[in-house]
Amino acid sequence: MKKLRENDFSEIITHYRNIPEMHMNPFVSAQGIVKDFDLGDYLIRAIDHLDLEIAEHEYVAIIGASGAGKTSLLHILGGLDKPTDGKVYLSHIDITPMEEETLATFRIFSVGLVFQNYNLISSLTAQENIMFPMQLCGISHEECEKRASELLKQIGLEERAEHLPFQLSAGEQQRIAIARALANDPPVIIADEPTANLDKKNAEFIGTLFEQFRKEGKTIILATHDEKLFKHAHRILEMDDGKIISDKRIHEIDFVDNDKLESSSIEDSDEQSIQNEE
Ligand SMILES: Nc1ncnc2c1ncn2[C@@H]1O[C@H](COP(=O)(O)OP(=O)(O)OP(=O)(O)O)[C@@H](O)[C@H]1O
C-alpha cells in the first residue's frame, strides 16, 4: 500500500464530518447483507440476508459452528471484503460504495483488525510492526516510536521490542498484532478467533486486554469460542448457515474513561503470571 499523506486523512475526515446526517447512522451495521462465493459450478452463500446493528462501545462476541459465516461477516464489517448485496456502516459511515483505495485509507484509522494467525511482517521487529500502520499515516518517526513503546508496555513486551516475529512465542506474536491493531487508536476492534492458537495463560492475558479495551470504550466485535473472551461481552450472537440465529444481551454497556482506568491491573495480575511461567 502506498504511504498516505496527512492530507489523505484530513480530506476524508473533513468530508465525513461535514455530512450532517452521518451521526444519525448506526455506529456499525449490516443491512440486508448477502455474501456469495461463486465457485463456477456452484455458488456458496456464506451470508444470507443478515441484519445487525452494533452500538458504539458495545462488546459483541460471535459464536457458531465452522462454516457458519463468522469470518465472512467480520471481513465485511471491517471493510476487508465487499458484500454481494446490502449495506455496511462502519463508524457511522456507509462504506459500501467506497473505492478500494479510499476504503483502505478509511480502515487504517477506523478499525483495528486482529487475525487468528497474527499476520505480522516477518522482516520487521516487534516495534517496527507496531509502527507500520502509523507510518502509513505519515506520522513522524519519533511519534511512532513513542506510541509503539507505550503499546509494548501495555502488552508487557517492552523487552522484546527489537525481536523479529520468529523469535517470539505465539502468544507474544498475537500481543504484538493486537498492539499493531491499536496503533492508530481506532474506535472499533474486529478480531477473528484471536486466542485460537494460544495456550491458556496467553489466552487469559488476551482476554484481559480485550476487557481493558471494553472499559476504554472501544467497540469490539470478535468471533470466538473462548470463554475467556466472551464472558465480558455485552452481547453474544450465534450464527448458523449465514444467519444470526440468536442474539443475547448479557451485560449493560458500561465503560470507564481511560484516565480513570487503573493501569496497574494487567501488569499486577495476568501479566505477572505470564512472566512467571516463562
Ligand atoms: N474465499 C472463499 N471461497 C469460497 N467459499 C468460501 C470462501 N470463504 C468462505 N467460504 C465459504 O463460506 C462459508 C462461510 O465461511 P466462513 O469462513 O465465513 O465461516 P466461519 O464461521 O468463519 O468458519 P470457521 O469457524 O471454520 O472459520 C463456508 O461454507 C465457506 O466454505
The ligand as an SDF file (V2000), in Angstrom:
LIG
                    3D

 31 33  0  0  0  0  0  0  0  0999 V2000
  -12.9500  -17.4270   -0.3260 N   0  0  0  0  0  0  0  0  0  0  0  0
  -13.9330  -18.3330   -0.2800 C   0  0  0  0  0  0  0  0  0  0  0  0
  -14.2790  -19.0200   -1.3760 N   0  0  0  0  0  0  0  0  0  0  0  0
  -15.2880  -19.9080   -1.3690 C   0  0  0  0  0  0  0  0  0  0  0  0
  -16.0320  -20.1900   -0.2690 N   0  0  0  0  0  0  0  0  0  0  0  0
  -15.7290  -19.5430    0.8580 C   0  0  0  0  0  0  0  0  0  0  0  0
  -14.6680  -18.5920    0.9160 C   0  0  0  0  0  0  0  0  0  0  0  0
  -14.6060  -18.0950    2.1750 N   0  0  0  0  0  0  0  0  0  0  0  0
  -15.5720  -18.7290    2.8740 C   0  0  0  0  0  0  0  0  0  0  0  0
  -16.2540  -19.5930    2.0820 N   0  0  0  0  0  0  0  0  0  0  0  0
  -17.3850  -20.4290    2.4720 C   0  0  0  0  0  0  0  0  0  0  0  0
  -18.3420  -19.5900    3.1160 O   0  0  0  0  0  0  0  0  0  0  0  0
  -18.9260  -20.2630    4.2230 C   0  0  0  0  0  0  0  0  0  0  0  0
  -18.6870  -19.4620    5.4790 C   0  0  0  0  0  0  0  0  0  0  0  0
  -17.2920  -19.4730    5.7600 O   0  0  0  0  0  0  0  0  0  0  0  0
  -16.6490  -18.6430    6.9640 P   0  0  0  0  0  0  0  0  0  0  0  0
  -15.1830  -18.7890    6.8590 O   0  0  0  0  0  0  0  0  0  0  0  0
  -17.2110  -17.2750    6.9670 O   0  0  0  0  0  0  0  0  0  0  0  0
  -17.2190  -19.4660    8.2300 O   0  0  0  0  0  0  0  0  0  0  0  0
  -16.7290  -19.4390    9.7390 P   0  0  0  0  0  0  0  0  0  0  0  0
  -17.9650  -19.4770   10.5680 O   0  0  0  0  0  0  0  0  0  0  0  0
  -15.7990  -18.3150    9.9660 O   0  0  0  0  0  0  0  0  0  0  0  0
  -15.9480  -20.8020    9.8490 O   0  0  0  0  0  0  0  0  0  0  0  0
  -14.6590  -21.1820   10.7750 P   0  0  0  0  0  0  0  0  0  0  0  0
  -15.1570  -21.1620   12.1980 O   0  0  0  0  0  0  0  0  0  0  0  0
  -14.3010  -22.5650   10.3100 O   0  0  0  0  0  0  0  0  0  0  0  0
  -13.5910  -20.1760   10.4910 O   0  0  0  0  0  0  0  0  0  0  0  0
  -18.2890  -21.6550    4.2710 C   0  0  0  0  0  0  0  0  0  0  0  0
  -19.1690  -22.5520    3.5890 O   0  0  0  0  0  0  0  0  0  0  0  0
  -17.0050  -21.4880    3.4980 C   0  0  0  0  0  0  0  0  0  0  0  0
  -16.6070  -22.6720    2.8760 O   0  0  0  0  0  0  0  0  0  0  0  0
  1  2  1  0
  2  3  1  0
  2  7  2  0
  3  4  2  0
  4  5  1  0
  5  6  2  0
  6  7  1  0
  6 10  1  0
  7  8  1  0
  8  9  2  0
  9 10  1  0
 10 11  1  0
 11 12  1  0
 11 30  1  0
 12 13  1  0
 13 14  1  0
 13 28  1  0
 14 15  1  0
 15 16  1  0
 16 17  2  0
 16 18  1  0
 16 19  1  0
 19 20  1  0
 20 21  2  0
 20 22  1  0
 20 23  1  0
 23 24  1  0
 24 25  2  0
 24 26  1  0
 24 27  1  0
 28 29  1  0
 28 30  1  0
 30 31  1  0
M  END
$$$$
